[in-house]
């Protein structure tokens, strides 16, 4: 069985040439992530254009995900060799944008002295270093390092989200987003989401004219408002670094399962991220715990797993992607497909989807059952927006999912959907010939064979532009 769980790889200094992006795609990257917290907007746009050129060269869609910085608080640039902080040492924190030194760490947040209180715990770089504020002294805070480590680049500084008085998205986020919407970006991740209102402030057009908006779940407020955030989003990313700082670490594995289940039940892709192969930033192979983490993320139902520093600044980004692909593929083989579909069906009965989604969600439920009972080898989705693919993918069927669309952006957005292979349809989705054309194309591509039985989901020509309302079981002749 081909790998079903998708892989997102972050493009950074170690991987931003066209040759490297091509190698990452061939190693298993389905979606390229471009983080906007580092570098200039022009540099990020050039990375995006390289991804597009590589996709055209290799002849298959590669999704492009831009990750907005959000109200992310960062330390000033560390010395070139990094800053080693020893446990038990004292550090000084002061607001500012200057570079950091061993005597003073600058933090780019004007409200630092107000938002951090004596006794607060402060995490740097997703927990690489931890400290506790011990004193406020004029223009700076003093903190005791409780867990030492090496800080490099511009590490994030965690401030409790309920005190962080910066809106999400920020004005700078919206300025960057406008530039990428003009370029036709496929997906955008919104940082530090606290409510569905944050997502509505993004203000992009619905897919496929606009990007899929991915809500990053990394605050306590996001967990409290989870269902409304999922409903308003195009998908979620479980950003375990900040989430693990906001909440007790022992709660994180259980939250991961809960978030994945509820997100996927409503037909939204769900990404598990942060430190999945952290050791491979420098090492040639992962730790045993990291391999288990990826496999368990697959077993939990993740639509995609994500690499950050491993592919952006690591010594061997291609090896990191290939390693993740092997682990995810092996875990896919052991996934309990039947039990997952039954569980999603049960959870769905307790949730109230948006009325516009009801027909497609009901029809894909029927398609999952019909394909399972009839032993269909594939489920073909003829879709304008990609929602039919995302909806059938929530059941994690053993049958292949093949998504046909005439919209190039929809095809690139499908790259994030679990188990789905995108195919370009050269006629309108509502055409009378769309179904026969899709079946023939899938046969010619070797995705299905003569003698197979396939399920086909489409919209009826009598009601153009409406939800998916037709299900057929077709023997392949």
PyMOL commands that set and color helices and strands:
alter all, ss='L'
color gray80, all
select helices_A, chain A and resi 18-27+41-58+112-115+171-183+196-200+220-224+226-232+240-246+249-265+278-281+288-299+309-312+317-334+337-348+355-374+387-393+408-414+434-444+461-463
alter helices_A, ss='H'
color red, helices_A
select strands_A, chain A and resi 6-10+31-35+63-67+83-85+90-95+105-107+121-124+129-137+140-147+149-151+187-190+212-217+235-239+269-273+304-307+378-382+400-405+420-424+453-458+470-475
alter strands_A, ss='S'
color yellow, strands_A
deselect
rebuild
show_as cartoon
